[in-house]
């Protein structure tokens, strides 16, 4: 199973670097709140913390901060939940949908193509962030100054999707 996860992560790294054309469509939702942490529990990753870590790195790189977009977040949430429910890890949805189709369905209409990062593994915000920053294509998407908006959502505590747009 670990070998499969590593192969899939490698495939993700290659696929995440490919920008996609996105078409207009309908409305979206917002990210789920983080689970509360007790005194002896590990804090679960949450979108706000991941975005804060990313925006700190974007600032160092001379990029403006990403702002959350509810339509991109809805598309990210739907894809993370699809991967969790159907036990897969891919940029292609279980129904064969592409990134562009999922973003269109959520109602996001960017002025230029969009990009997607996906993550499976670590349970804290820092672990998700570190994983993406340790992968050249994921890091390039995060530090791409053309992106102004993002949607970031997770499911099952360790499956994350992030979409980028203008």
C-alpha positions, -999 to +999 in steps of 0.1 A: +000+000+000+028+024+009+044+018-026+011+026-042+008+058-022+043+069-032+035+062-069+003+081-066+020+110-049+046+111-077+018+111-103+002+139-084+034+159-085+035+156-122-002+164-127-003+193-103+021+213-125-003+213-154-026+243-155-062+237-167-088+257-186-118+264-164-153+273-176-181+292-157-210+275-138-230+276-104-224+284-066-202+272-038-197+266+000-170+272+027-144+250+044-153+228+073-141+240+108-112+223+125-120+197+151-114+210+187-082+197+203-082+182+238-052+183+262-040+149+249-050+150+212-031+160+181-046+191+165-061+182+131-051+202+101-073+230+091-076+252+061-070+285+079-037+273+094-025+259+061-034+291+043-016+312+069+016+291+065+013+294+027+007+332+028+038+336+050+059+319+023+042+338-005+051+370+013+088+360+015+086+352-023+071+387-030+036+374-038+003+388-025-016+367-001-041+342-013-077+348-003-103+321+002-129+317-025-161+299-015-166+284-050-130+270-051-135+258-015-167+240-025-149+223-054-120+213-031-143+200-004-163+179-029-131+164-043-116+156-009-148+140+002-150+120-030-115+107-025-123+098+011-157+081+004-144+062-026-109+053-013-088+068-040-062+095-045-062+113-079-068+145-098-096+127-116-128+123-097-144+089-091-170+099-118-142+107-143-145+145-137-115+167-144-103+196-123-119+220-148-153+202-146-153+203-108-144+240-106-170+248-133-197+228-114-189+249-083-194+282-102-158+295-104-149+313-136-112+324-136-096+348-161-068+323-167-065+285-161-064+271-126-042+245-108-048+219-081-027+204-053-039+172-035-024+156-004-028+124+015-010+118+047-001+140+076-027+150+101-015+185+111-015+218+092+023+219+094+026+184+080+003+192+050+021+224+043+056+208+047+046+180+023+035+204-004+065+227+001+088+196-002+074+188-037+086+211-065+053+212-085+032+217-054+055+244-040+055+261-075+017+263-074+017+278-039+044+303-047+030+313-082+022+350-078-004+349-106-028+331-082-049+354-061-076+331-048-077+296-034-101+269-022-087+246+005-105+217+021-099+183+037-118+151+045-112+122+068-084+142+085-057+134+059-071+140+024-066+176+012-074+194-020-063+230-028-074+248-059-058+281-072-073+308-094-073+345-102 
